[in-house]
Amino acid sequence: MTLKMPVKVKKFELNGDYAGFEFSARTNFPIGIAEKMAGGDVGVLIESFTGIITAWNFVDENGDSLGEPKDRDNMSKIPVDMINKMAEMITEAITTVPNQSGNK
């Protein structure tokens, strides 16, 4: 049997100005991507997101699809505040410690 690293994906729903926009993202992406993103370079963030965001329903201001998130040109069309919110949501999802006690 050949082992494969699992790929964990979570669906996120934006709110506020971006209510209705949804995206799915890897929540166990390689640490090397996190290391690159930690540098704060916007170009690196855009490039990194092409490997983290797996799907979205994003459209432009005319209602036209932005296409696939794996394409860097499509990723670069996202507004700055939207990509910041996405990064916050992903960071929260990967840094939240699950409740081990069974209590909610």
N, CA, C and O atoms as a MOPAC input file, in Angstrom:
PM7 MOZYME 1SCF
protein

 N      0.83600 1    -1.17500 1     0.00000 1
 C      0.00000 1     0.00000 1     0.00000 1
 C      0.88900 1     1.25000 1     0.00000 1
 O      1.87100 1     1.33100 1     0.73800 1
 N      0.53000 1     2.19900 1    -0.82600 1
 C      1.25200 1     3.45600 1    -0.90700 1
 C      0.53200 1     4.50800 1    -0.07900 1
 O     -0.66900 1     4.72800 1    -0.23800 1
 N      1.27000 1     5.14500 1     0.79400 1
 C      0.69500 1     6.21600 1     1.59800 1
 C      0.64300 1     7.50700 1     0.80400 1
 O      1.52300 1     7.78200 1    -0.01100 1
 N     -0.38400 1     8.28900 1     1.04300 1
 C     -0.49100 1     9.62000 1     0.45300 1
 C     -0.83200 1    10.59800 1     1.56000 1
 O     -1.64600 1    10.30800 1     2.43700 1
 N     -0.20300 1    11.75200 1     1.50900 1
 C     -0.52000 1    12.80100 1     2.46800 1
 C     -1.96400 1    13.22900 1     2.24400 1
 O     -2.34200 1    13.52100 1     1.11000 1
 N     -2.77900 1    13.27400 1     3.29000 1
 C     -4.16900 1    13.70300 1     3.10300 1
 C     -4.23500 1    15.18700 1     2.75200 1
 O     -3.39900 1    15.97900 1     3.18700 1
 N     -5.21500 1    15.53900 1     1.97900 1
 C     -5.48500 1    16.93400 1     1.64400 1
 C     -6.79800 1    17.29500 1     2.32100 1
 O     -7.85400 1    16.75800 1     1.98400 1
 N     -6.72000 1    18.21700 1     3.28500 1
 C     -7.90400 1    18.64600 1     4.02400 1
 C     -8.38500 1    19.97500 1     3.44300 1
 O     -7.61100 1    20.92000 1     3.29200 1
 N     -9.67200 1    20.02600 1     3.12300 1
 C    -10.25000 1    21.21800 1     2.51100 1
 C    -11.46700 1    21.64900 1     3.32600 1
 O    -12.27100 1    20.81500 1     3.74200 1
 N    -11.59500 1    22.94900 1     3.54900 1
 C    -12.73600 1    23.50600 1     4.27900 1
 C    -13.39900 1    24.57000 1     3.41200 1
 O    -12.72700 1    25.30800 1     2.69100 1
 N    -14.72000 1    24.63800 1     3.49200 1
 C    -15.48000 1    25.65500 1     2.76700 1
 C    -15.67800 1    26.86300 1     3.68100 1
 O    -15.99500 1    26.71800 1     4.86200 1
 N    -15.49000 1    28.03900 1     3.12500 1
 C    -15.63300 1    29.29500 1     3.86500 1
 C    -16.67900 1    30.16900 1     3.18100 1
 O    -16.79500 1    30.16900 1     1.95600 1
 N    -17.43100 1    30.90500 1     3.97700 1
 C    -18.41700 1    31.85000 1     3.45300 1
 C    -18.05900 1    33.23600 1     3.95800 1
 O    -17.94900 1    33.46500 1     5.16300 1
 N    -17.88000 1    34.15100 1     3.02700 1
 C    -17.56400 1    35.53000 1     3.39400 1
 C    -18.84100 1    36.25300 1     3.80200 1
 O    -19.94500 1    35.80900 1     3.48400 1
 N    -18.68200 1    37.38000 1     4.51400 1
 C    -19.83800 1    38.16100 1     4.92500 1
 C    -19.58900 1    39.63400 1     4.63900 1
 O    -18.62100 1    39.98800 1     3.96600 1
 N    -20.45500 1    40.48000 1     5.14900 1
 C    -20.29900 1    41.92100 1     4.94000 1
 C    -20.44200 1    42.27300 1     3.47300 1
 O    -21.36200 1    41.80200 1     2.80400 1
 N    -19.54100 1    43.09600 1     2.97300 1
 C    -19.57600 1    43.50700 1     1.56700 1
 C    -19.47700 1    42.32600 1     0.61000 1
 O    -19.90800 1    42.42000 1    -0.53900 1
 N    -18.91300 1    41.21400 1     1.07800 1
 C    -18.68600 1    40.05000 1     0.21800 1
 C    -19.63200 1    38.88800 1     0.54500 1
 O    -19.33700 1    37.73500 1     0.23100 1
 N    -20.76200 1    39.19800 1     1.17400 1
 C    -21.76000 1    38.16500 1     1.48800 1
 C    -22.17700 1    37.46300 1     0.19500 1
 O    -22.43500 1    38.11000 1    -0.82000 1
 N    -22.23700 1    36.14400 1     0.24900 1
 C    -22.58800 1    35.33800 1    -0.92200 1
 C    -21.37900 1    34.75500 1    -1.62400 1
 O    -21.49500 1    33.78200 1    -2.37000 1
 N    -20.22000 1    35.34800 1    -1.38700 1
 C    -18.99300 1    34.81300 1    -1.96600 1
 C    -18.50300 1    33.67000 1    -1.08100 1
 O    -18.45100 1    33.80200 1     0.14100 1
 N    -18.14500 1    32.55200 1    -1.70100 1
 C    -17.67100 1    31.37600 1    -0.98100 1
 C    -16.38600 1    30.88500 1    -1.62600 1
 O    -16.16000 1    31.06400 1    -2.82300 1
 N    -15.54800 1    30.25900 1    -0.80300 1
 C    -14.34100 1    29.63800 1    -1.33000 1
 C    -14.00300 1    28.42200 1    -0.49400 1
 O    -14.40400 1    28.32300 1     0.66600 1
 N    -13.27900 1    27.51400 1    -1.07200 1
 C    -12.76200 1    26.35200 1    -0.36700 1
 C    -11.24800 1    26.45100 1    -0.36800 1
 O    -10.63700 1    26.88000 1    -1.34600 1
 N    -10.65600 1    26.04600 1     0.74600 1
 C     -9.20700 1    26.17000 1     0.87800 1
 C     -8.62400 1    24.98400 1     1.63700 1
 O     -9.25800 1    24.41100 1     2.52400 1
 N     -7.40100 1    24.63600 1     1.26200 1
 C     -6.65900 1    23.61500 1     2.01100 1
 C     -6.38200 1    24.14300 1     3.40400 1
 O     -5.99500 1    25.29800 1     3.58200 1
 N     -6.58600 1    23.28000 1     4.39000 1
 C     -6.27000 1    23.66700 1     5.76400 1
 C     -5.05100 1    22.91300 1     6.28900 1
 O     -4.66800 1    23.07200 1     7.44800 1
 N     -4.45300 1    22.10300 1     5.44200 1
 C     -3.20600 1    21.42600 1     5.82400 1
 C     -2.16600 1    21.57100 1     4.71500 1
 O     -1.50200 1    20.60900 1     4.32900 1
 N     -2.04500 1    22.79500 1     4.21900 1
 C     -1.05800 1    23.04500 1     3.16600 1
 C      0.35300 1    22.93900 1     3.73200 1
 O      0.54800 1    23.06900 1     4.94100 1
 N      1.33400 1    22.70400 1     2.87100 1
 C      2.71700 1    22.51500 1     3.32600 1
 C      3.26200 1    23.71700 1     4.10300 1
 O      2.95900 1    24.86600 1     3.78300 1
 N      4.04600 1    23.44100 1     5.09900 1
 C      4.63900 1    24.47500 1     5.94800 1
 C      5.49900 1    25.44700 1     5.13200 1
 O      5.65100 1    26.61100 1     5.50200 1
 N      6.05000 1    24.96500 1     4.03500 1
 C      6.85400 1    25.83300 1     3.17200 1
 C      6.04000 1    26.98500 1     2.60000 1
 O      6.55800 1    28.08800 1     2.42600 1
 N      4.77100 1    26.73500 1     2.30700 1
 C      3.89600 1    27.80500 1     1.82000 1
 C      3.66500 1    28.81300 1     2.94100 1
 O      3.71700 1    30.02100 1     2.70700 1
 N      3.41200 1    28.32900 1     4.15600 1
 C      3.20500 1    29.22900 1     5.29100 1
 C      4.44400 1    30.08200 1     5.54200 1
 O      4.34200 1    31.27100 1     5.84400 1
 N      5.60700 1    29.46400 1     5.41400 1
 C      6.85900 1    30.19600 1     5.63100 1
 C      7.01300 1    31.32300 1     4.62000 1
 O      7.40000 1    32.43500 1     4.97900 1
 N      6.71100 1    31.03700 1     3.35600 1
 C      6.80800 1    32.06800 1     2.31900 1
 C      5.82100 1    33.19700 1     2.57500 1
 O      6.16100 1    34.37100 1     2.42600 1
 N      4.58800 1    32.83800 1     2.96500 1
 C      3.55300 1    33.84400 1     3.19800 1
 C      3.88600 1    34.73300 1     4.38600 1
 O      3.48300 1    35.89600 1     4.41100 1
 N      4.60900 1    34.21800 1     5.36400 1
 C      4.93600 1    34.96900 1     6.57300 1
 C      5.81500 1    36.18200 1     6.28200 1
 O      5.89400 1    37.10300 1     7.09500 1
 N      6.46600 1    36.18500 1     5.14100 1
 C      7.32500 1    37.30200 1     4.77100 1
 C      6.56600 1    38.58100 1     4.46700 1
 O      7.15100 1    39.66300 1     4.47900 1
 N      5.25400 1    38.47300 1     4.19100 1
 C      4.43900 1    39.65800 1     3.95500 1
 C      4.46000 1    40.19600 1     2.54200 1
 O      3.84900 1    41.23100 1     2.27700 1
 N      5.14100 1    39.53200 1     1.62500 1
 C      5.19700 1    39.98100 1     0.24000 1
 C      3.86900 1    39.65600 1    -0.45000 1
 O      3.44700 1    38.50000 1    -0.47200 1
 N      3.21400 1    40.66800 1    -1.00900 1
 C      1.90300 1    40.48300 1    -1.64100 1
 C      1.99300 1    39.51700 1    -2.81600 1
 O      1.10600 1    38.68200 1    -2.99200 1
 N      3.03300 1    39.61400 1    -3.61100 1
 C      3.20200 1    38.70200 1    -4.74700 1
 C      3.29900 1    37.25000 1    -4.29500 1
 O      2.75500 1    36.35500 1    -4.94100 1
 N      3.99000 1    37.02300 1    -3.19100 1
 C      4.11700 1    35.66600 1    -2.64300 1
 C      2.76800 1    35.19000 1    -2.12000 1
 O      2.41300 1    34.02200 1    -2.28500 1
 N      2.01200 1    36.09300 1    -1.48900 1
 C      0.68500 1    35.73500 1    -0.99800 1
 C     -0.22100 1    35.31100 1    -2.15100 1
 O     -0.90600 1    34.29200 1    -2.05900 1
 N     -0.22900 1    36.07500 1    -3.21800 1
 C     -1.05200 1    35.74100 1    -4.38500 1
 C     -0.63800 1    34.38900 1    -4.94600 1
 O     -1.48900 1    33.53900 1    -5.20700 1
 N      0.64300 1    34.18600 1    -5.13000 1
 C      1.15800 1    32.91700 1    -5.65600 1
 C      0.81700 1    31.75500 1    -4.72500 1
 O      0.42500 1    30.68200 1    -5.18300 1
 N      0.96700 1    31.97000 1    -3.42600 1
 C      0.67200 1    30.92300 1    -2.45000 1
 C     -0.80400 1    30.54500 1    -2.46400 1
 O     -1.15200 1    29.36800 1    -2.36300 1
 N     -1.66200 1    31.53900 1    -2.58700 1
 C     -3.10000 1    31.26700 1    -2.60000 1
 C     -3.51900 1    30.40400 1    -3.78900 1
 O     -4.53900 1    29.71800 1    -3.71300 1
 N     -2.76400 1    30.42000 1    -4.87800 1
 C     -3.12200 1    29.56000 1    -6.01400 1
 C     -2.98400 1    28.09000 1    -5.65300 1
 O     -3.59800 1    27.23700 1    -6.29400 1
 N     -2.18800 1    27.78100 1    -4.63500 1
 C     -2.02700 1    26.40900 1    -4.18100 1
 C     -2.86600 1    26.06800 1    -2.95900 1
 O     -2.94700 1    24.90600 1    -2.56200 1
 N     -3.49200 1    27.08400 1    -2.36100 1
 C     -4.29900 1    26.87200 1    -1.15900 1
 C     -5.79300 1    26.90600 1    -1.47600 1
 O     -6.54600 1    26.06000 1    -0.99400 1
 N     -6.22300 1    27.87000 1    -2.27600 1
 C     -7.64800 1    28.00600 1    -2.62200 1
 C     -7.96500 1    26.96600 1    -3.69300 1
 O     -7.34600 1    26.94800 1    -4.75700 1
 N     -8.92300 1    26.11400 1    -3.40500 1
 C     -9.24200 1    25.01300 1    -4.32000 1
 C    -10.46300 1    25.27900 1    -5.18800 1
 O    -10.59800 1    24.69600 1    -6.26400 1
 N    -11.35400 1    26.15600 1    -4.73000 1
 C    -12.57200 1    26.47100 1    -5.49000 1
 C    -13.13000 1    27.79500 1    -4.97600 1
 O    -12.84900 1    28.20700 1    -3.85000 1
 N    -13.91800 1    28.44800 1    -5.81100 1
 C    -14.61000 1    29.66700 1    -5.39700 1
 C    -15.74000 1    29.97100 1    -6.35900 1
 O    -15.82100 1    29.39700 1    -7.44500 1
 N    -16.60500 1    30.87300 1    -5.95300 1
 C    -17.68700 1    31.33100 1    -6.82400 1
 C    -17.49300 1    32.80400 1    -7.16600 1
 O    -18.47500 1    33.51500 1    -7.38000 1
 N    -16.27400 1    33.26900 1    -7.22100 1
 C    -15.95500 1    34.67900 1    -7.36700 1
 C    -16.24900 1    35.20900 1    -8.77200 1
 O    -15.98500 1    34.56100 1    -9.78400 1
 N    -16.80800 1    36.41800 1    -8.77900 1
 C    -17.09600 1    37.12900 1   -10.02300 1
 C    -16.54400 1    38.54800 1    -9.90500 1
 O    -16.27200 1    39.03100 1    -8.80600 1
 N    -16.38500 1    39.20400 1   -11.05000 1
 C    -15.88000 1    40.57500 1   -11.03200 1
 C    -17.04300 1    41.55300 1   -10.86800 1
 O    -18.18300 1    41.14500 1   -10.65000 1
 N    -16.74200 1    42.84200 1   -10.97600 1
 C    -17.76200 1    43.87700 1   -10.77700 1
 C    -18.86300 1    43.85100 1   -11.83900 1
 O    -19.90200 1    44.48700 1   -11.66100 1
 N    -18.65000 1    43.12800 1   -12.93600 1
 C    -19.67800 1    42.97300 1   -13.97500 1
 C    -20.45700 1    41.67400 1   -13.83700 1
 O    -21.37800 1    41.40700 1   -14.61000 1
 N    -20.08600 1    40.87200 1   -12.85500 1
 C    -20.75500 1    39.59100 1   -12.64900 1
 C    -20.15100 1    38.45700 1   -13.45600 1
 O    -20.71200 1    37.36200 1   -13.50300 1
 N    -19.01200 1    38.70700 1   -14.09300 1
 C    -18.33600 1    37.67500 1   -14.88300 1
 C    -17.41400 1    36.84800 1   -13.97800 1
 O    -16.72400 1    37.39400 1   -13.11700 1
 N    -17.41000 1    35.54100 1   -14.18200 1
 C    -16.58900 1    34.63900 1   -13.38500 1
 C    -15.11300 1    35.02600 1   -13.44800 1
 O    -14.59900 1    35.41000 1   -14.49800 1
 N    -14.44400 1    34.91500 1   -12.29500 1
 C    -12.99600 1    35.15500 1   -12.27600 1
 C    -12.21400 1    33.94600 1   -12.76500 1
 O    -10.99200 1    34.01900 1   -12.90000 1
 N    -12.89000 1    32.84200 1   -13.03300 1
 C    -12.19900 1    31.64100 1   -13.50400 1
 C    -11.67400 1    30.82800 1   -12.33600 1
 O    -12.12400 1    30.99200 1   -11.20200 1
 N    -10.74000 1    29.96800 1   -12.61200 1
 C    -10.19300 1    29.04800 1   -11.60800 1
 C     -9.19700 1    29.74100 1   -10.68000 1
 O     -8.38800 1    30.54800 1   -11.13600 1
 N     -9.24900 1    29.43100 1    -9.37300 1
 C     -8.32500 1    30.06700 1    -8.43100 1
 C     -6.87600 1    29.61500 1    -8.58000 1
 O     -5.97800 1    30.26800 1    -8.04600 1
 N     -6.62600 1    28.52600 1    -9.28400 1
 C     -5.24500 1    28.06800 1    -9.44700 1
 C     -4.46400 1    28.92800 1   -10.43900 1
 O     -3.24800 1    28.78400 1   -10.56300 1
 N     -5.15500 1    29.81600 1   -11.14100 1
 C     -4.52700 1    30.70600 1   -12.11400 1
 C     -4.12700 1    32.01400 1   -11.41900 1
 O     -4.98000 1    32.71000 1   -10.86800 1
 N     -2.84900 1    32.34200 1   -11.44500 1
 C     -2.33800 1    33.52600 1   -10.75600 1
 C     -3.00300 1    34.80500 1   -11.24500 1
 O     -3.28300 1    35.69500 1   -10.44200 1
 N     -3.26300 1    34.91700 1   -12.54800 1
 C     -3.92300 1    36.11800 1   -13.07700 1
 C     -5.31500 1    36.28700 1   -12.48000 1
 O     -5.72700 1    37.40500 1   -12.17100 1
 N     -6.04700 1    35.17400 1   -12.31500 1
 C     -7.37200 1    35.24000 1   -11.70000 1
 C     -7.26100 1    35.63700 1   -10.22800 1
 O     -8.04000 1    36.45300 1    -9.73400 1
 N     -6.30100 1    35.06100 1    -9.54900 1
 C     -6.10200 1    35.35500 1    -8.13400 1
 C     -5.76300 1    36.82800 1    -7.93200 1
 O     -6.17500 1    37.42700 1    -6.93800 1
 N     -5.02200 1    37.41200 1    -8.85800 1
 C     -4.59800 1    38.80700 1    -8.70600 1
 C     -5.73600 1    39.79900 1    -8.91600 1
 O     -5.54000 1    40.99900 1    -8.72400 1
 N     -6.91400 1    39.33100 1    -9.30300 1
 C     -8.07700 1    40.21000 1    -9.50300 1
 C     -8.89900 1    40.41000 1    -8.23300 1
 O     -9.84800 1    41.19400 1    -8.22400 1
 N     -8.53900 1    39.70700 1    -7.16200 1
 C     -9.28500 1    39.80500 1    -5.91100 1
 C     -8.93300 1    41.11800 1    -5.21300 1
 O     -7.75500 1    41.46900 1    -5.13700 1
 N     -9.92900 1    41.85500 1    -4.69800 1
 C     -9.63700 1    43.08100 1    -3.95100 1
 C     -8.78700 1    42.79300 1    -2.70300 1
 O     -8.89500 1    41.72600 1    -2.09700 1
 N     -7.96000 1    43.74500 1    -2.34000 1
 C     -7.03700 1    43.58500 1    -1.22400 1
 C     -7.77400 1    43.24300 1     0.07300 1
 O     -7.35400 1    42.34000 1     0.79700 1
 N     -8.86100 1    43.94700 1     0.37400 1
 C     -9.55900 1    43.67300 1     1.62600 1
 C    -10.18700 1    42.28100 1     1.63300 1
 O    -10.31600 1    41.66000 1     2.68800 1
 N    -10.57300 1    41.79700 1     0.46700 1
 C    -11.15800 1    40.45900 1     0.37000 1
 C    -10.09600 1    39.38500 1     0.61000 1
 O    -10.34000 1    38.42700 1     1.34300 1
 N     -8.93000 1    39.53900 1     0.00200 1
 C     -7.88300 1    38.53900 1     0.18400 1
 C     -7.37100 1    38.56200 1     1.62700 1
 O     -6.98700 1    37.52400 1     2.16600 1
 N     -7.36500 1    39.74000 1     2.25000 1
 C     -6.98300 1    39.81900 1     3.66600 1
 C     -7.97600 1    39.06100 1     4.54000 1
 O     -7.58100 1    38.34300 1     5.45800 1
 N     -9.26900 1    39.22400 1     4.25200 1
 C    -10.30100 1    38.50300 1     5.00700 1
 C    -10.15000 1    36.99600 1     4.79900 1
 O    -10.27100 1    36.22500 1     5.75100 1
 N     -9.88900 1    36.57700 1     3.57300 1
 C     -9.68900 1    35.15600 1     3.28600 1
 C     -8.51100 1    34.61500 1     4.09100 1
 O     -8.59500 1    33.53800 1     4.68100 1
 N     -7.41400 1    35.36800 1     4.11000 1
 C     -6.22200 1    34.94200 1     4.85300 1
 C     -6.53600 1    34.82600 1     6.34100 1
 O     -6.08600 1    33.88500 1     6.99500 1
 N     -7.30300 1    35.77200 1     6.88300 1
 C     -7.69200 1    35.72000 1     8.29100 1
 C     -8.52100 1    34.47300 1     8.58200 1
 O     -8.29600 1    33.79000 1     9.58100 1
 N     -9.47900 1    34.18100 1     7.70800 1
 C    -10.36100 1    33.03000 1     7.91100 1
 C     -9.57200 1    31.71800 1     7.86800 1
 O     -9.79000 1    30.82800 1     8.69000 1
 N     -8.66500 1    31.60900 1     6.91400 1
 C     -7.84500 1    30.39300 1     6.79800 1
 C     -6.93600 1    30.26100 1     8.02000 1
 O     -6.80900 1    29.17600 1     8.58800 1
 N     -6.30700 1    31.36500 1     8.42100 1
 C     -5.42100 1    31.34500 1     9.58300 1
 C     -6.17800 1    30.91600 1    10.82600 1
 O     -5.68000 1    30.10500 1    11.60700 1
 N     -7.37400 1    31.44800 1    11.01800 1
 C     -8.18100 1    31.06200 1    12.17800 1
 C     -8.50500 1    29.57100 1    12.13500 1
 O     -8.44700 1    28.89300 1    13.16000 1
 N     -8.84500 1    29.06300 1    10.95900 1
 C     -9.20300 1    27.64600 1    10.82600 1
 C     -8.03200 1    26.71900 1    11.13300 1
 O     -8.22200 1    25.64700 1    11.70800 1
 N     -6.82500 1    27.12400 1    10.75300 1
 C     -5.68100 1    26.22700 1    10.95800 1
 C     -5.02500 1    26.39800 1    12.31400 1
 O     -4.20600 1    25.56800 1    12.70700 1
 N     -5.36900 1    27.46700 1    13.04600 1
 C     -4.75200 1    27.68100 1    14.34400 1
 C     -5.69600 1    27.41900 1    15.51300 1
 O     -5.26600 1    27.44200 1    16.66600 1
 N     -6.96900 1    27.17200 1    15.23500 1
 C     -7.93400 1    26.88400 1    16.28700 1
 C     -7.71800 1    25.46200 1    16.78800 1
 O     -7.69600 1    24.50800 1    16.01200 1
 N     -7.56100 1    25.34500 1    18.09100 1
 C     -7.36600 1    24.02900 1    18.70100 1
 C     -8.73200 1    23.38200 1    18.89600 1
 O     -9.61300 1    23.97400 1    19.51900 1
 N     -8.91600 1    22.18100 1    18.37300 1
 C    -10.20900 1    21.49600 1    18.55000 1
 C    -10.49700 1    21.22500 1    20.02000 1
 O     -9.58200 1    20.98700 1    20.80900 1
 N    -11.76000 1    21.26200 1    20.37700 1
 C    -12.19800 1    20.96700 1    21.73100 1
 C    -12.11700 1    19.45900 1    21.93500 1
 O    -12.89400 1    18.71000 1    21.34200 1
 N    -11.19500 1    19.01400 1    22.75700 1
 C    -10.97500 1    17.58600 1    22.98800 1
 C    -11.90300 1    16.99100 1    24.05000 1
 O    -12.02800 1    15.77000 1    24.15100 1
 N    -12.55700 1    17.85200 1    24.84600 1
 C    -13.35300 1    17.34700 1    25.94900 1
 C    -14.74200 1    16.88300 1    25.53300 1
 O    -15.42900 1    16.20700 1    26.29900 1
 N    -15.15100 1    17.23900 1    24.33700 1
 C    -16.49700 1    16.88900 1    23.88000 1
 C    -17.51600 1    17.94400 1    24.25500 1
 O    -18.67900 1    17.85000 1    23.86200 1
 N    -17.08900 1    18.96900 1    25.02500 1
 C    -17.98100 1    20.06100 1    25.38000 1
 C    -18.00400 1    21.08900 1    24.27300 1
 O    -17.03000 1    21.25100 1    23.53700 1
 N    -19.10800 1    21.77400 1    24.16300 1
 C    -19.20700 1    22.81500 1    23.13100 1
 C    -19.18100 1    24.18600 1    23.73000 1
 O    -19.25600 1    25.17800 1    23.00500 1

